[in-house]
Amino acid sequence: MSALRLVSALVFGILKTFGVLPSKRSISTESLTVCSEQPHTLITDLTIESRSTNNTSCTCALDPLRWHRIEKDLYLHTAKQSAWLYIAETKEKELAVDDLVVTDIRLGDLDPSAGSDNLWERRPGGIWIRRSRYTDDIHPIITGVDVLFGTDAVDPRPQWTLMGPSLQLNAEPDIPVARLTIRRSMAKPILDGPQIRLEAKKDGKFKIVQISDTHMVTGVGVCKDATDAQGQPLPESEADPLTVNFLGEILDAEKPDLVVFTGDQLHHDIADSQSAIFKVVAPLIERSVPYAAVFGNHDAEGDHALSRIAQMSLLQDLPFSLCQPGPDHVDGVGNYYLQMFRYGESQLPSSTLYLMDSHGQIPSKVKDPDYDWIKQSQIDWFTHASQALRRARNSEDNHNHSHVSLAFMHIPLPEYAASDLIIKGGHRREPTEGPSFNSHLYDALAKEGVAAIGCGHDHVNDFCALRPQQKHEDSKQGGINPARLGPWLCYGGGAGFGGYCSYGDKRYHRRARVWEIDTNTGGLKTWKRVEYAKERIDELVLIGAGSSEAVATPELIDGDKHSLTVQAEF
């Protein structure tokens, strides 16, 4: 057995012992290879059933053994009646030769078979279906039907097609329209998330775009505080199309190797989480950009919002997703890490990204609003993972290579609120909103040598900062440890037009943070992409090239040469 395989097996055992491996929900034996196709399920019929919202008893006459309901009220819980799409489906192996299966679906008032020999059957909501007798070589064939909402809806899933016309439901005009999306034949196998290798480019650089607070909704939403290039207020407009366009501009300008969503991808109290999630990730899938995500306080807020576990499951099943729910015994959903490698065949990670669930708002007598804190189980998980991964690196490379670790979460740690922070490359434009209780994750991150933390939540804060230089007693040596700065505390800034981007009477442009790791030197830089700006904004060298103590030279664009010593992890 090679030394690398021996170390890998040892580390696997350590990580499994401490429960820092992703849970069985996120990685199975099969997911380490190309996903296998599930047995074909074919659609044999579909219909819409309506009932009054005052009638709580089910009057549906459909056979529950044959029909299942898509759990989305087609009126989005806004009308005096509800309507539901029902699908009849059968496993391919259970079909007889003479059984009918749906081979096409259309929407509209007119019979699609007019003037032809095709036989189409009408269903409620303007649906027309065409069915044929089942044979092994029948083509095309419908194997999936779903519902999305809004004129701006998209479906980024492989082989799914969103139909242009909406269902004919006579809903109120301000309600996002219900639209069918169909899958023809079986989706081609795609690489599961854990199969994607994060690798630096040939020049040794690895670029991460951090996108925070997109605040997508069901339908187009409304933006109330947009500005023009000169900062002058603009009238209210549709929000989500602006957000999608802005994300596309950032991706095209930066061409990142990875995108990290740091929470509040969705606005609170939205009617259909799936439609909103698809809009967030579609620009990345279109460009084949891998992505990971943590949740914010708003993502699962509301009576009809999907839970964090359900949202994570949706994200995991999409192309280019690296999202994971994390170990079952660790508090929250979305505690996991990703490793990035040098260019080429190297099996030694040059960077580790830790993603952590920062939970949500809680009732409190201390302050309002107040937020839940990072739990001890999360801190223990991080510490065990960091130490196990370091032992593996040190055993293999004999300390010959640098290693940079970053952490991402939504709600800022209490340390972000300190009045004596050394702020560089941005501004504090609103008070930090974080938990009143400090569980000291910051101390654990500092002890493990994490270089920087990226968060969201406070939309118009966009700075990077360091805590004042402090010396710590060394209890073992009876002396004083060298002064240590870090990790950097960085905000991503709000990227979404559906969330606020103003404070008081002052409006600001939307923005996102970019991180660049140099695997050749161990350096770390960051800058921002801002609306209307064609160049990078507030570029900072967080860790300079060099050895274990590297000099950071903040605000190079502004010419501020005040240097700060930052101890990096190697």
C-alpha positions in Angstrom: 0.0 0.0 0.0 1.4 3.4 -0.9 2.1 6.0 1.8 -0.7 8.3 0.5 -3.2 5.4 0.6 -2.1 4.5 4.0 -2.5 8.0 5.3 -5.8 8.4 3.6 -7.1 5.2 5.2 -5.8 6.4 8.6 -7.5 9.8 8.2 -10.8 8.2 7.1 -10.8 6.2 10.3 -10.1 9.3 12.4 -12.8 11.4 10.7 -15.3 8.6 11.0 -14.5 8.1 14.7 -15.1 11.8 15.4 -18.2 12.0 13.2 -16.7 14.7 10.9 -17.5 12.8 7.7 -20.6 13.9 5.8 -23.6 12.0 6.9 -25.2 9.1 5.1 -27.7 11.5 3.7 -25.1 13.2 1.7 -22.6 10.6 0.6 -23.2 7.0 0.0 -21.0 4.4 -1.6 -22.8 4.8 -4.9 -22.4 8.6 -4.9 -18.6 8.3 -5.2 -19.1 7.2 -8.8 -21.4 8.3 -11.6 -25.0 8.2 -10.3 -26.8 5.1 -11.4 -30.2 5.5 -13.0 -33.2 4.5 -10.9 -35.8 2.2 -12.4 -37.9 4.0 -15.0 -41.2 5.5 -13.8 -43.6 6.4 -16.6 -46.5 8.9 -16.5 -49.8 7.3 -17.4 -52.1 10.2 -16.7 -52.4 13.6 -15.0 -55.2 15.9 -13.9 -56.0 18.8 -11.6 -58.4 18.6 -8.6 -59.8 21.7 -7.0 -61.6 22.3 -3.7 -62.8 25.2 -1.5 -60.3 26.2 1.2 -63.2 26.1 3.6 -63.7 22.4 2.9 -61.0 20.6 5.0 -62.2 17.1 4.1 -60.7 15.4 1.1 -63.3 14.8 -1.7 -60.7 13.5 -4.2 -62.0 10.4 -5.9 -58.6 9.4 -7.4 -57.2 6.1 -6.3 -54.3 6.9 -3.9 -52.5 3.7 -4.9 -52.3 5.0 -8.5 -52.2 8.8 -8.1 -49.9 11.0 -6.1 -50.3 14.8 -5.5 -47.6 17.4 -6.3 -47.6 19.2 -2.9 -48.0 22.7 -4.3 -51.2 24.6 -4.2 -51.5 26.0 -7.7 -53.1 29.2 -6.3 -50.2 29.5 -3.8 -52.5 29.6 -0.8 -54.0 33.0 -1.9 -57.4 32.1 -3.1 -60.7 30.9 -1.7 -60.0 27.6 -3.4 -57.0 25.4 -3.8 -56.0 23.3 -6.8 -53.5 20.5 -7.0 -51.8 18.6 -9.8 -52.2 14.8 -9.6 -49.9 12.4 -11.4 -50.6 8.8 -12.2 -47.4 6.9 -12.7 -46.3 3.3 -13.0 -42.9 1.6 -12.9 -41.8 0.5 -16.3 -41.4 -3.1 -15.3 -45.1 -3.2 -14.2 -46.6 -2.0 -17.5 -48.3 -4.3 -19.9 -48.0 -4.0 -23.6 -51.5 -2.5 -24.0 -51.2 0.1 -21.2 -51.2 3.7 -22.2 -48.4 6.1 -21.2 -48.1 9.9 -21.7 -45.8 10.7 -24.6 -46.5 14.5 -24.9 -48.1 17.4 -23.0 -49.3 20.7 -24.4 -51.0 23.7 -22.9 -53.7 25.9 -24.5 -57.3 26.4 -25.5 -57.1 24.7 -28.9 -57.1 20.9 -29.5 -53.5 20.2 -30.8 -54.8 17.4 -32.9 -57.0 19.7 -35.0 -56.3 19.0 -38.7 -54.2 15.9 -37.9 -54.7 12.2 -37.0 -53.1 12.7 -33.5 -55.3 11.8 -30.6 -55.1 14.3 -27.7 -57.1 14.2 -24.5 -58.1 17.3 -22.6 -57.5 17.8 -18.9 -58.3 20.7 -16.5 -56.2 23.8 -16.5 -55.7 23.9 -20.3 -53.7 20.7 -20.3 -53.7 18.4 -23.3 -52.0 15.0 -23.1 -51.2 12.5 -25.8 -51.0 8.9 -24.8 -49.8 5.8 -26.7 -49.6 2.1 -26.0 -46.5 1.1 -24.2 -43.7 -0.6 -26.1 -40.0 -0.9 -25.3 -39.0 1.4 -28.2 -41.7 4.1 -27.7 -40.2 7.5 -28.1 -40.5 10.2 -26.9 -41.9 9.5 -23.4 -42.7 11.6 -20.3 -41.1 10.4 -17.2 -41.5 13.3 -14.9 -43.9 16.3 -14.3 -43.5 19.1 -11.8 -44.8 22.6 -11.2 -42.8 25.8 -10.9 -44.2 29.4 -10.5 -43.5 32.7 -12.1 -42.9 34.2 -15.4 -39.2 34.2 -14.6 -39.1 30.6 -13.5 -36.3 28.3 -14.8 -35.6 24.6 -14.5 -31.9 23.8 -14.5 -32.3 20.1 -14.1 -31.0 17.9 -16.9 -33.6 16.9 -19.5 -36.4 18.9 -17.8 -38.2 21.5 -20.0 -40.2 24.3 -18.6 -43.3 24.9 -20.7 -43.9 28.4 -21.9 -47.7 28.8 -21.4 -49.0 28.8 -17.8 -51.8 26.7 -16.5 -55.3 28.2 -17.0 -56.5 28.7 -13.5 -58.1 32.2 -13.6 -55.9 33.2 -10.7 -55.5 36.8 -9.6 -53.1 38.7 -11.9 -50.6 39.5 -9.0 -50.2 35.8 -8.2 -47.2 34.1 -9.8 -48.4 31.9 -12.6 -48.2 28.1 -12.3 -46.2 26.4 -15.0 -45.7 22.8 -15.9 -42.1 21.5 -16.3 -41.7 18.0 -17.9 -38.9 15.5 -18.2 -38.7 13.6 -21.4 -37.1 10.1 -21.2 -34.7 9.5 -18.3 -32.2 12.1 -17.2 -28.6 11.3 -18.1 -26.4 10.4 -15.2 -24.5 13.3 -13.8 -21.5 13.5 -11.5 -22.5 13.6 -7.9 -21.1 16.4 -5.9 -18.3 14.5 -4.1 -17.0 13.4 -7.5 -16.2 17.0 -8.5 -12.5 17.9 -7.9 -11.7 21.4 -6.9 -8.4 22.2 -8.5 -6.3 25.4 -9.0 -5.7 26.6 -12.5 -2.4 26.1 -14.3 -1.1 29.4 -12.8 -1.7 28.1 -9.3 -4.7 30.4 -8.6 -8.0 29.3 -7.2 -10.8 31.8 -7.2 -14.0 31.7 -5.1 -16.9 34.1 -5.5 -18.9 34.5 -2.3 -22.5 35.5 -3.0 -24.7 36.5 0.0 -28.3 37.5 0.6 -29.8 37.1 -2.9 -33.3 37.0 -1.3 -35.1 35.3 -4.2 -38.8 34.9 -4.1 -41.6 33.1 -5.9 -42.2 35.3 -9.0 -40.2 38.4 -9.9 -40.4 40.2 -6.5 -39.9 43.9 -6.0 -36.8 46.0 -5.5 -37.5 49.1 -3.5 -34.0 50.7 -3.1 -32.1 50.4 -6.4 -29.9 53.2 -7.6 -28.3 54.3 -10.8 -24.6 54.4 -11.5 -24.3 57.8 -9.8 -26.2 56.5 -6.7 -29.4 58.3 -7.5 -32.6 56.5 -6.4 -34.5 54.5 -9.0 -38.2 53.7 -9.0 -39.4 50.3 -7.8 -38.7 47.5 -10.2 -38.8 43.7 -10.5 -36.1 42.3 -8.2 -35.2 38.8 -9.1 -34.4 39.4 -12.8 -32.0 42.1 -11.7 -30.4 39.7 -9.3 -30.0 37.0 -11.9 -28.5 39.5 -14.3 -26.0 40.8 -11.7 -24.9 37.2 -10.8 -24.3 36.5 -14.4 -22.2 39.6 -14.8 -20.0 38.6 -11.8 -19.6 35.1 -13.1 -18.6 36.2 -16.5 -16.2 38.8 -15.2 -14.5 36.6 -12.7 -14.9 33.0 -14.1 -14.6 31.5 -10.6 -13.6 28.0 -9.8 -16.2 27.8 -7.0 -19.2 29.9 -5.8 -20.1 29.8 -2.1 -23.6 31.1 -1.2 -23.5 32.4 2.4 -27.1 32.4 3.3 -30.5 34.0 2.7 -30.6 32.7 -0.8 -34.4 32.9 -0.3 -36.5 35.7 1.1 -38.7 35.0 4.1 -42.4 33.9 3.7 -42.2 32.8 0.1 -44.7 30.5 -1.4 -42.5 28.0 -3.4 -39.0 27.5 -2.3 -38.1 25.3 -5.2 -38.8 27.9 -7.8 -36.6 30.4 -6.0 -33.7 28.0 -5.4 -33.7 27.1 -9.1 -33.4 30.8 -10.0 -30.4 31.2 -7.7 -28.3 28.3 -9.0 -29.3 28.4 -12.7 -26.7 31.0 -13.7 -24.0 28.7 -12.2 -25.3 25.6 -13.8 -25.5 27.3 -17.2 -21.7 28.1 -16.8 -20.7 24.8 -15.3 -19.5 26.4 -12.1 -19.4 24.2 -8.9 -21.1 25.7 -5.9 -21.7 25.2 -2.2 -24.1 26.8 0.2 -25.0 27.5 3.8 -28.3 28.7 5.0 -29.3 32.1 6.5 -32.0 33.1 9.0 -34.6 33.7 6.3 -34.2 30.7 4.0 -36.7 28.4 5.8 -38.9 31.2 7.3 -42.6 31.1 6.6 -45.6 28.7 6.7 -45.0 27.3 3.2 -41.2 27.4 3.0 -39.3 24.2 2.7 -37.3 23.1 5.7 -33.5 23.4 5.6 -33.2 19.6 5.1 -35.6 19.7 2.2 -33.8 22.6 0.6 -30.5 20.9 1.0 -31.8 17.8 -0.6 -33.0 19.9 -3.6 -29.5 21.5 -3.9 -27.7 18.2 -3.6 -29.6 16.7 -6.6 -28.7 19.6 -8.9 -25.7 19.6 -11.3 -22.4 21.0 -10.1 -23.6 21.1 -6.5 -21.2 20.4 -3.6 -23.8 21.1 -0.9 -24.0 18.7 2.0 -26.2 18.5 5.1 -23.3 17.5 7.3 -23.2 14.9 10.2 -26.5 14.0 11.8 -25.2 14.6 15.4 -24.0 18.1 14.7 -26.4 21.0 15.3 -27.8 22.6 12.2 -28.0 21.7 8.5 -25.0 22.4 6.3 -21.9 21.8 8.5 -19.3 20.4 6.1 -15.9 21.1 4.5 -14.5 21.1 1.0 -10.9 20.6 0.0 -9.1 22.2 -2.9 -6.0 20.8 -4.6 -3.1 22.2 -6.6 -3.0 22.0 -10.3 -2.2 18.6 -11.8 -2.3 15.2 -10.1 -1.5 16.3 -6.6 -3.5 14.5 -3.9 -2.5 17.0 -1.2 -5.1 19.7 -0.5 -3.8 23.2 -0.5 -6.9 24.7 1.0 -9.8 23.7 3.2 -13.1 25.5 3.2 -15.3 25.1 6.3 -19.0 25.8 5.9 -21.2 26.1 9.0 -24.8 26.7 9.8 -25.3 29.9 11.8 -29.0 29.1 12.5 -31.6 31.9 12.8 -33.4 34.4 14.9 -34.5 33.5 18.4 -36.8 35.1 21.1 -34.6 37.1 23.5 -34.9 39.4 26.5 -31.3 40.6 25.9 -31.8 42.3 22.5 -34.1 42.4 19.5 -33.4 41.0 17.1 -31.2 38.3 18.6 -29.9 35.2 17.0 -29.0 31.6 17.9 -25.3 30.9 18.4 -22.9 28.4 17.0 -23.3 25.3 19.1 -20.6 23.4 20.9 -21.2 20.3 18.7 -20.3 22.4 15.7 -17.1 23.8 17.3 -16.1 20.2 18.3 -16.8 19.0 14.8 -14.7 21.8 13.3 -11.8 21.2 15.7 -11.7 17.5 15.2 -11.9 17.8 11.4 -9.2 20.5 11.2 -6.8 18.6 13.4 -7.3 15.3 11.6 -6.9 16.9 8.2 -3.7 18.7 9.4 -2.2 15.4 10.7 -2.8 13.9 7.3 -1.1 16.8 5.4 1.8 16.9 7.8 2.4 13.1 7.5 2.5 13.3 3.7 4.2 16.5 2.7 6.6 17.1 5.7 5.5 20.7 6.0 6.8 21.5 2.5 3.6 23.2 1.2 1.4 26.0 2.5 -2.2 25.5 3.4 -4.9 28.1 3.6 -8.2 27.6 5.5 -11.3 29.7 5.2 -14.7 29.6 7.0 -18.1 30.6 5.6 -21.4 31.2 7.5 -24.3 33.6 7.3 -24.7 35.5 10.6 -21.6 37.3 11.8 -19.9 36.2 14.9 -20.0 38.6 17.9 -16.4 39.6 17.2 -17.6 41.4 14.1 -19.4 43.9 16.3 -16.3 45.0 18.2 -15.7 48.8 18.2 -11.9 48.5 18.0 -11.7 46.4 14.9 -8.9 47.4 12.4 -11.2 47.9 9.4 -9.7 47.7 5.9 -11.1 47.5 2.4 -14.7 48.5 3.0 -17.1 50.1 5.5 -19.3 49.5 8.4 -22.6 51.1 7.3 -24.9 49.5 9.8 -24.6 47.9 13.2 -23.6 44.2 13.2 -26.5 42.0 14.0 -25.3 38.7 15.6 -25.9 36.5 18.6 -25.8 38.1 22.0 -24.2 35.0 23.4 -20.6 34.3 22.4 -19.9 30.6 22.1 -16.3 31.4 21.0 -16.1 29.8 17.6 -13.8 32.6 16.7 -11.2 31.4 19.3 -11.4 27.9 17.8 -10.9 29.2 14.3 -8.0 31.3 15.4 -6.4 28.4 17.3 -6.7 26.2 14.2 -5.1 28.9 12.0 -8.1 29.7 9.8 -7.1 32.7 7.7 -10.4 34.4 7.2 -14.2 34.2 7.8 -16.7 35.2 5.2 -20.3 36.0 6.3 -23.4 37.9 5.0 -26.5 39.0 6.8 -25.8 42.7 7.2 -26.3 43.7 3.6 -24.5 47.1 3.5 -21.5 46.1 5.6 -18.7 45.1 3.2 -15.4 45.4 5.1 -12.6 43.1 6.1 -11.2 43.6 9.5 -8.7 42.3 12.1 -9.0 42.3 15.9 -6.4 44.4 17.7 -3.1 42.7 18.3 -3.2 40.6 21.5 -0.6 38.5 23.3 -1.7 35.3 24.9 -0.1 33.6 27.9 1.6 30.2 27.2 0.6 28.1 30.1 3.0 25.3 29.1 6.1 27.5 28.7 5.2 30.1 31.4 5.8 32.8 28.9 4.0 34.9 26.2 3.1 33.6 22.8 4.0 35.8 19.8 1.3 38.3 18.9 -1.2 36.9 16.5 -3.7 38.6 14.2 -6.6 36.8 12.5 -8.7 35.3 11.3 -9.8 38.2 9.1 -13.4 39.1 9.6 -15.0 39.8 6.2 -18.5 40.7 5.0 -19.7 39.7 1.5 -22.2 42.4 1.1 -25.7 42.0 -0.2 -26.1 40.8 -3.8 -29.8 40.5 -4.1 -32.2 43.2 -5.3 -35.1 41.6 -3.3 -33.3 42.3 0.0 -32.6 45.7 1.4 -29.5 47.6 0.3 -29.9 50.8 2.2 -29.6 52.2 5.7 -31.5 55.2 6.8 -32.0 57.4 3.8 -28.8 56.2 2.1 -28.8 53.6 -0.7 -25.9 51.5 -1.8 -25.0 49.3 -4.8 -25.3 45.5 -4.7 -22.0 43.6 -4.4 -20.2 40.3 -3.9 -16.8 39.3 -2.5 -14.1 37.4 -4.4 -11.4 35.3 -2.8 -8.2 34.2 -4.6 -5.9 31.6 -3.2 -2.4 31.3 -4.7 -1.4 27.6 -4.2 2.2 28.3 -5.3 2.9 30.9 -2.6 0.2 30.3 0.0 -1.1 33.9 -0.6 -4.7 35.0 -0.1 -6.3 38.1 -1.7 -9.8 39.4 -1.8 -11.7 42.1 -3.6 -15.3 43.0 -4.4 -17.5 43.2 -7.5 -20.0 46.0 -7.3 -22.8 47.1 -9.6 -21.8 49.4 -12.5 -18.0 49.1 -11.6 -16.0 47.5 -14.3 -13.0 46.8 -12.2 -12.2 45.2 -8.9 -13.0 47.2 -5.8 -11.0 47.3 -2.5 -8.5 44.7 -3.4 -6.6 43.4 -0.3 -3.7 41.1 0.3 -4.9 39.2 3.4 -1.9 36.8 3.4 1.3 37.7 1.5 3.5 35.1 -0.1 6.0 33.5 2.2 6.5 31.5 5.3 4.4 31.0 8.4 4.3 34.7 9.1 3.2 36.7 6.0 2.8 40.4 5.7 -0.6 41.6 4.5 -0.7 45.0 2.7 -4.3 46.1 2.9 -6.0 48.5 0.5 -3.5 48.4 -2.3 -5.9 50.3 -4.6 -6.1 53.2 -2.2 -2.3 53.2 -1.7 -2.6 52.5 2.0 0.7 50.8 2.8 0.1 50.2 6.5 1.2 46.6 6.9 -0.2 44.0 9.3 1.4 40.7 10.3 -0.9 37.7 9.8 0.0 34.2 10.9 -1.2 31.7 8.4 -1.7 28.0 8.8 0.7 25.6 7.1 
